[in-house]
């Protein structure tokens, strides 16, 4: 028998096939279903959701039925709200999602024609996430959750119910773009965890929760919160160079920097940086943005000296955008999950169509 391949981090190992997205790490390109992110961000959010899930742009009827389905299933029932109220106050929103999603009945009589039961279940749960986060945020502030308005588009409803203020059209657009950029990213750690879970023939709810749990760590989705908190701790652009030098001397990772796949700046960061700059135009937010820019410049200079290809990833400037939309840092990763969940559903559907148990072996090294 040939020697088994040994790879504790699976770096560079292809563990499956996908048609959902293509990460071209050397060239810094990303596309979903063959469409580049530069084109995707010009499309309405729900059109991109349909494309990612089903592989082709929706017809007008399909787009309308998806919109109506998501609006109809977005509000929380009295039972769901009561469950949410019972979740301990100190739990991080990512843990709240992990507690709440399996408690929601994903079956509905008001489905979308022509899609599978699993797609419908996934979409129903995805429709609830904005309301769960918004209600939790209001409860956290000692206020009552704000009722969803089924006539408003997905992200307008979220910003309205989350912040308690009517968002501007530019804020809605910024959130649409950010969430499209975060929707899908091939075999990242959380999507892979969801596929492993799917491979055991577990239901879609379990696969989504496995993926969301995996997204929460700081080396993955949790880097968004960590990167913004890091910039706040650094405080001013003039403190950035010393901060970066100290981190590297102490072997502390700089959050929002580096990526397993990208050997150039993450193409999502390329789009997010000018958005953050436009939003952070004065006062405290401008200082925050300038501090991020100074940290990035200091990192580039230090990594360049060491000959390392480490650049800003999607998380580095995203926090500045979320911050300006009125989303507190401890909600960043859960708002990320609110978008990535559509990618997870697409992977569950793709994997289930040709399922095989994922079960690697270990190198036993003795007791
Ligand atoms: N800060 C400082 N040094 C870094 C960083 C960083 N952010 N990223 C990589 N390095 C260094 C490592 O210390 C290591 O140095 P060494 O060879 O001298 O030991 C080398 O670069 C390779 O790093 P690894 O962590 O082994 O490389 P990997 O491919 O596993 O890294 C990762 C990818 C985990 C994302 C890493 O860059 C990192 O920890 N970044 C910070 C966390 C982060 O921003 N995560 C979000 C990624 S995007 C997403 O998941 C949505």
Boltz pocket constraint, residues with backbone or C-beta under 6 A from the ligand:
constraints:
  - pocket:
      binder: B
      contacts: [[A, 188], [A, 218], [A, 219], [A, 220], [A, 221], [A, 223], [A, 252], [A, 253], [A, 254], [A, 255], [A, 256], [A, 257], [A, 258], [A, 259], [A, 260], [A, 261], [A, 308], [A, 310], [A, 313], [A, 314], [A, 315]]
      max_distance: 6.0
